[in-house]
Amino acid sequence: MDVKLNDPAFNLSAITAHVRSAAANGARLIVFPECTLTGYCFDTLEQAQTAAQSTSAPIMKRMTEIARTSDTHLIVGMLETEDTAAVYNSAILIGPQGVVGVYRKTHLPFLGVDRFTTPGSRSDQIFDVDGLKVGINICYDCSFPESARVLALAGADIVVLPTNWPPGSGRVSDIIPNTRALENNVYFMSVNRIGNEKGFQFIGKSKICDPQGGDIEFANHANQAILYGEIDTQWSRQKHLVAVPGEHEVHRFNDRRPDIYGPIIKPRTP
């Protein structure tokens, strides 16, 4: 979908229409792009602070009502703040009873509003949506395979990635979601926006991938679209993959070698 910068009323109206359409077609979990509610291309921290919403803001009650009347769960990207000056690039999981969980983007590029946001500190949160185990990353997080891996190890059936991919991200959108799905044997959903915001032309190319890394649906264009996929949790939870019993078997988790991965967790250098 397209998004209007710093116009939450317009964006909420679009969210409402899309939820009604998707729910009418049987959707139970509906995911929107990064910063859908607020927009992304802010020029200063002060602008971001003005646009940011708290999870107790009136607009959250309106989204809860949308979830309740449609009997769905929503994941909506937005700039989020608490009672501090900090602003987070967050994805909010909202159900019929209210806010279920919040994920704050942990890897921040020097780009758009992320120049001014504060990184999140949790990467292993799993949220239960009617028995479906959901993990969340946001945009640039997908460039770090550890992000999806810790969610898979924590039990995720699906990793969702609200994102704002601009030109130059085509290879990422084409390849990375499939790779993260395959290497973790999970479903992976990348949800990108379209339209133009302060000179950034967003490229769409959203997709849903199965645990073998195949495309369930791929909107390989920059037009508005709703993608649908069905999740089989038995498939995503079976990490022991047997082609020929006793001869050709792999285990996505048991075959790891954490004892030799030390360099991955060494502190970064300036």
Secondary structure, 3 states (H helix, E strand, C coil): CCCCCCCHHHHHHHHHHHHHHHHHCCCCEEECCCCCCCCCCCCCHHHHHHHCECCCCHHHHHHHHHHHHHCCEEEEEEEEECCCCCEEEEEEEEECCEEEEEEECCCCCCCHHHHCCCCCCCCCCCEEECCEEEEECCHHHHHCHHHHHHHHHCCCCEEEEEECCCCCCHHHHHHHHHHHHHHHCCEEEEEECEEEECCEEEECCCEEECCCCCEEEECCCCCCCCCCCCCCHHHHCCCEEEEECCCEEEECCCCCCHHHCHHHHCCCCC
